[in-house]
Amino acid sequence: MIDPDAPQSEPTVSPRRLVGCALAGVGVLLTVALLPNHHGPTRAGSEAQAITSLRALSAAQLEFRDDDLDRDGVHDDAASLAELRQAGLIDDDLAAGLRRGYAFTLRAGPHGDVPRWIAVASPENPGVTGDRHFRVDASGEVHASTTRFALDPDAPLPPDAARAW
């Protein structure tokens, strides 16, 4: 049994433990000071998300057309992001046209037997949220360029456009 009236000795901390705690604290401070700010999207991450979102739009357009999701009796393309959202094919964020530092636009060509549409993703703040612009059309191929793409399904690709993987 412990005598409550007996003098109590102060707890001691070993010098090794003090050094270890100090080094851990310095390590945390250095990590916080030297690592980039990860509160916002990185350019590479934003560009990868833009490509993924354009692929999702391509799949949504294909399903919209094949299944006549606007129920008008014509196998046509959705004319807007809102129409794809209304059909339940994309989420609210993408339908609003903004996702992780990129602005998205969809434009359909005239209705016909051949799908003719284009979706473009451009950085909201070029050089900060992304360096490249992206586009996908009815072919399903995503292209990247440092030049903004025209919102015309029949417009030629800029000279620097390359297929984005």
C-alpha positions in Angstrom: 0.0 0.0 0.0 1.2 3.5 -0.8 1.5 6.0 2.1 -0.2 9.2 1.0 1.8 11.2 3.5 5.2 9.9 2.3 7.2 12.4 0.2 6.8 11.8 -3.5 9.7 11.9 -5.8 9.5 13.9 -9.1 9.1 11.8 -12.2 12.3 11.8 -14.2 12.6 11.8 -18.0 15.6 10.2 -19.5 17.9 12.4 -21.6 17.4 10.0 -24.5 13.6 10.5 -24.4 14.1 14.3 -24.3 16.3 14.2 -27.4 13.9 11.9 -29.2 11.0 14.2 -28.5 13.0 17.3 -29.6 14.0 15.6 -32.8 10.4 14.5 -33.5 9.2 18.1 -33.0 11.9 19.5 -35.3 10.9 16.9 -37.9 7.3 17.9 -37.8 8.2 21.6 -38.1 10.5 21.0 -41.1 7.8 18.9 -42.7 5.2 21.6 -42.4 7.6 24.3 -43.5 9.2 22.5 -46.5 6.2 20.6 -48.0 4.1 22.3 -50.6 0.6 23.4 -49.7 -1.7 20.5 -50.3 -4.9 22.3 -49.4 -5.6 23.0 -53.1 -5.5 20.7 -56.1 -2.1 20.1 -57.8 -1.8 20.9 -61.5 -1.0 17.2 -62.4 -3.9 16.0 -60.2 -6.3 18.5 -61.7 -5.2 17.6 -65.3 -5.6 13.8 -64.5 -9.1 14.6 -63.1 -10.0 16.6 -66.2 -9.1 13.6 -68.4 -11.1 11.2 -66.2 -14.1 13.6 -66.3 -14.0 13.9 -70.1 -13.9 10.1 -70.4 -16.9 10.0 -68.1 -18.7 12.5 -70.3 -17.8 10.4 -73.4 -19.4 7.3 -71.8 -22.4 9.4 -70.7 -23.0 10.7 -74.2 -22.7 7.2 -75.7 -25.3 5.9 -73.2 -27.5 8.9 -73.7 -27.6 8.4 -77.4 -27.9 4.6 -77.5 -30.6 4.5 -74.9 -32.5 7.6 -76.1 -32.5 8.9 -72.5 -34.3 12.1 -73.4 -37.1 9.9 -74.6 -37.8 11.9 -77.7 -37.7 8.9 -80.1 -34.5 10.1 -81.7 -31.0 8.6 -80.8 -29.3 12.0 -80.5 -26.6 13.5 -78.3 -27.2 15.5 -75.1 -26.8 19.2 -75.9 -25.6 20.2 -72.5 -24.1 19.0 -69.2 -27.4 19.7 -67.6 -29.1 17.3 -69.9 -26.7 14.6 -69.0 -27.3 15.3 -65.3 -31.0 15.2 -65.8 -30.6 11.7 -67.3 -28.7 10.7 -64.2 -25.4 10.1 -66.1 -23.1 12.7 -64.4 -23.0 14.2 -60.9 -23.9 17.7 -59.8 -20.3 19.0 -59.7 -19.6 18.0 -63.3 -23.0 19.3 -64.4 -22.2 22.7 -62.9 -19.2 22.8 -65.2 -16.5 23.0 -62.6 -14.3 20.2 -61.1 -11.0 20.5 -59.4 -9.7 23.6 -61.1 -11.1 22.9 -64.5 -14.1 24.4 -66.3 -16.1 22.0 -68.5 -18.3 22.8 -71.5 -20.2 20.5 -73.8 -21.6 21.4 -77.2 -23.5 19.1 -79.6 -23.5 19.4 -83.3 -26.7 19.1 -85.4 -28.8 16.0 -84.8 -28.2 13.2 -87.3 -27.3 9.6 -87.7 -23.6 10.3 -86.8 -22.8 11.5 -83.3 -21.3 15.0 -83.4 -20.5 16.6 -80.1 -17.5 18.0 -78.2 -16.6 18.4 -74.5 -13.8 20.7 -73.5 -12.0 21.1 -70.2 -9.9 24.3 -69.6 -8.0 25.3 -66.5 -9.9 27.9 -64.5 -6.6 29.6 -63.7 -4.0 28.6 -66.3 -0.6 27.9 -64.9 -2.1 27.4 -61.4 -4.9 24.8 -61.7 -3.5 23.3 -64.9 -1.3 24.0 -67.9 -3.2 22.1 -70.6 -6.6 22.2 -72.2 -8.4 18.9 -73.0 -11.2 17.9 -75.4 -13.1 14.7 -76.2 -15.5 14.2 -79.1 -17.7 11.3 -80.3 -14.6 9.3 -81.2 -13.9 9.0 -77.5 -10.3 10.1 -77.9 -9.1 12.7 -75.4 -6.6 15.3 -76.8 -4.5 17.8 -74.9 -3.1 21.1 -76.0 -1.6 24.2 -74.5 -4.0 26.1 -76.8 -7.7 26.4 -75.9 -9.9 24.1 -78.1 -12.7 25.5 -80.2 -16.2 24.5 -79.2 -17.0 23.0 -82.6 -17.1 19.3 -83.2 -15.8 19.9 -86.7 -13.0 22.3 -85.8 -9.4 21.0 -86.6 -7.1 20.2 -83.7 -4.5 22.8 -82.8 -1.0 22.0 -84.1 0.3 21.1 -80.7 -2.6 18.8 -79.8 -1.7 15.3 -78.8 -3.6 12.3 -77.6 -3.9 12.3 -73.8 -3.7 9.0 -72.0 
